[in-house]
Amino acid sequence: MKKKHRPRVLSQRYGRLLLNLFPPFIFNRIRIVSVGDGFRSCSVRVRPSLLTRNLNGTIFGGTIFSAADPFYAVMFWQIFARQGMRVQSWLKSASIEYLRPAAGDLTLEFALTEEDIEGAKTTLERDGRYTRTFAVEALDPNGKVCARMTNEVYLRVETGERQPISTF
């Protein structure tokens, strides 16, 4: 019989540090500004640079899209790890709509409500898996929406039959 391992719990500070040291984020000037209590929220900033500037002098669309990629999956993973649940969390699909050029810094805010978490937990306990789509907006310094993204998150309860796959 395999020994069951406890889920890996990261402090907000350490989780933020790991994500900020992720090479694609470094090169794309994507910075995790803050992680809320228990990973229930996250604030991300994207800064324009020579590496992220397109022919029009604005931020590449791919850079903006990358800034929305992992956060809901990581947040759910850490929220459930704190509750003693081992889950695999993935970004199943994503889409983006570019609304205006991003000439300056962008801010993306991610948040999970208690209802989001309880709904996921109930579904995981009942079905062993959970899928839900979340929306996030990339805002310029004036609060104008430059891009709107949707992220479909897929969670699955780890059974212990396979080795967990994780960057952290």
Secondary structure, DSSP 8 states (H G I E B T S, - for coil): -----------HHHHHHHHHT-HHHHHTTEEEEEE-GGGSEEEEEE---TTTB-TTSSB-HHHHHHHTSSHHHHHHHHHHHHTT--EEEEEEEEEEEE-S---S-EEEEEE--HHHHHHHHHHHHHHSEEEEEEEEEEE-TTS-EEEEEEEEEEEEE--SSS------
